[in-house]
């Protein structure tokens, strides 16, 4: 089973690189995924992975969705 916290950890590492911030907050992840921060809090509490939002984010940033979900290489698509 895919672990919500592992996926969000990888998401935060990408955002950290993009924004050059050492600490990426949940609200930063919510904004990147175009989710309302309050809704993201509910998603986090339920440990429900927002697949559709991750898919759109991955497409926009040429990010390998398999890397985000399963930590499979390569990280970026060419």
C-alpha positions as CSV (number, residue, x, y, z in Angstrom):
1,X,0.0,0.0,0.0
2,X,1.2,3.5,-0.8
3,X,2.1,5.5,2.3
4,X,0.6,9.0,2.4
5,X,3.4,10.4,4.5
6,X,6.1,9.0,2.2
7,X,4.4,10.5,-0.9
8,X,4.1,13.9,0.8
9,X,7.7,13.7,2.0
10,X,8.8,13.3,-1.6
11,X,6.4,16.1,-2.6
12,X,8.0,18.4,0.0
13,X,11.5,17.6,-1.2
14,X,10.5,18.7,-4.7
15,X,8.9,21.9,-3.4
16,X,11.9,22.6,-1.2
17,X,14.2,22.4,-4.3
18,X,11.8,24.6,-6.4
19,X,11.2,27.3,-3.7
20,X,14.7,27.0,-2.1
21,X,13.0,26.9,1.3
22,X,14.5,24.5,3.9
23,X,11.1,23.9,5.5
24,X,8.1,23.3,3.4
25,X,4.8,23.5,5.2
26,X,1.5,21.7,4.5
27,X,0.0,24.8,3.2
28,X,2.8,25.0,0.6
29,X,2.0,21.5,-0.5
30,X,-1.7,22.3,-0.7
31,X,-1.1,25.4,-2.9
32,X,1.2,23.4,-5.2
33,X,-1.4,20.8,-5.6
34,X,-4.1,23.4,-6.0
35,X,-6.0,22.1,-3.0
36,X,-7.6,24.3,-0.3
37,X,-5.4,24.1,2.8
38,X,-8.4,23.2,5.0
39,X,-9.3,20.4,2.6
40,X,-5.7,19.3,2.6
41,X,-5.8,19.0,6.4
42,X,-8.8,16.7,6.1
43,X,-7.0,14.6,3.4
44,X,-4.0,14.4,5.6
45,X,-6.0,13.3,8.6
46,X,-7.6,10.5,6.5
47,X,-4.3,9.7,4.9
48,X,-6.0,9.9,1.5
49,X,-3.6,10.5,-1.4
50,X,-4.9,13.2,-3.8
51,X,-4.0,11.2,-7.0
52,X,-5.7,13.6,-9.4
53,X,-3.9,16.7,-8.0
54,X,-0.6,14.8,-8.0
55,X,-1.2,13.8,-11.6
56,X,-1.8,17.4,-12.7
57,X,1.2,18.6,-10.7
58,X,3.4,15.9,-12.2
59,X,2.4,16.8,-15.7
60,X,3.0,20.5,-15.2
61,X,6.4,20.0,-13.8
62,X,7.5,17.0,-15.9
63,X,7.8,14.9,-12.8
64,X,7.6,11.1,-12.9
65,X,4.5,10.2,-11.0
66,X,6.0,6.7,-10.3
67,X,8.8,8.5,-8.4
68,X,6.3,10.4,-6.3
69,X,4.1,7.4,-5.5
70,X,6.6,4.5,-5.4
71,X,10.1,6.2,-5.3
72,X,10.9,4.6,-8.6
73,X,13.6,6.2,-10.8
74,X,13.9,8.5,-12.8
75,X,12.7,11.5,-10.8
76,X,12.0,13.7,-13.8
77,X,10.7,13.0,-17.3
78,X,12.5,14.3,-20.3
